[in-house]
């Protein structure tokens, strides 16, 4: 089904998309609220009301990231340099991977498969080294812990104590890249 844009509580703009899924999801993948709902879902307003504080908090965070993005600069790195950098980081981490792919991704920096394949967003070439190292480690950590649960974040924090700052910086750069390209 097609997406439909609506307004909730006078100022919360969102779009809805109905899919063959079991549970509703709220996402801010591109900086705007999206409701991904089961095809027969009826309690859209109730879902929004239940998560209103989280939505407002996320909106405020995104607005702040967009403002901070104006003070950042993009790196000038070729895709060949990016590939070399990422491969070297993986070698230093001494974690076996299968294949490493690079492609433009619309909504994430990277992903990993259960087969230990890694896919990296080609737009990483615009990020500073410290964020690329963080993203690579983040994906490699998924080989040990699949979900973003407490165990996963504990593993991340062993190497990146202030990982929340890295996550914030990734959001800032996301908006900067989307604005510039």
C-alpha positions, -999 to 999 in steps of 0.1 A, spaced: 0 0 0 11 36 -6 23 59 22 0 85 35 11 116 54 -9 127 84 -7 150 114 -12 140 151 -16 163 181 -15 194 159 23 192 150 35 156 148 37 149 110 40 112 101 34 88 73 19 54 75 27 23 56 8 -10 58 27 -42 54 23 -79 60 38 -78 95 26 -89 130 35 -59 151 35 -21 146 67 -1 145 76 36 148 107 46 129 127 78 122 149 63 95 150 94 73 144 120 100 106 118 97 83 97 117 70 66 99 45 41 112 49 7 98 17 -11 105 1 -45 100 -24 -44 71 -55 -47 94 -42 -23 122 -68 0 135 -54 18 166 -30 43 149 -39 72 172 -36 51 203 -2 39 192 9 76 187 -5 87 220 13 58 238 46 68 223 41 106 222 70 114 247 94 92 228 83 108 195 88 143 208 122 134 223 134 118 190 121 149 170 141 172 193 172 150 189 168 151 151 163 189 151 195 193 172 214 170 149 204 190 118 215 222 135 249 206 146 254 193 111 259 229 99 292 230 119 307 197 106 327 191 74 327 161 52 358 141 46 372 139 11 380 102 6 377 80 -25 358 47 -24 391 29 -29 405 46 2 373 38 21 376 1 12 412 -1 22 405 17 55 376 -7 64 396 -38 54 425 -27 76 402 -20 106 387 -55 102 422 -71 100 432 -53 132 401 -65 150 410 -101 141 374 -112 136 368 -135 106 344 -123 80 332 -138 48 326 -112 21 327 -74 23 304 -54 1 300 -17 -6 269 0 -19 248 31 -15 222 24 13 192 46 19 186 42 56 217 27 73 255 29 75 261 -8 74 247 -43 79 259 -78 85 244 -112 77 243 -144 97 268 -158 71 293 -131 83 290 -110 52 294 -73 58 278 -45 37 289 -9 41 273 22 28 295 39 3 286 72 19 310 62 48 337 78 27 325 112 40 329 103 77 359 109 99 380 79 107 368 76 143 332 70 131 342 45 105 361 25 131 330 26 153 307 14 126 330 -15 117 333 -25 153 295 -22 157 289 -45 128 315 -70 139 299 -70 174 267 -83 158 286 -116 151 287 -121 188 253 -105 197 227 -102 170 203 -77 186 208 -43 200 201 -55 236 220 -48 268 246 -75 261 253 -59 227 258 -24 241 279 -38 269 303 -52 243 303 -19 224 310 1 256 341 -21 263 358 -4 233 337 28 230 328 40 265 310 70 251 292 52 223 262 74 227 283 103 214 293 82 184 256 74 177 248 111 180 277 120 156 264 94 131 230 111 131 246 145 126 267 133 97 237 115 82 218 147 79 249 166 67 255 140 39 218 140 29 218 178 27 250 180 7 244 152 -18 
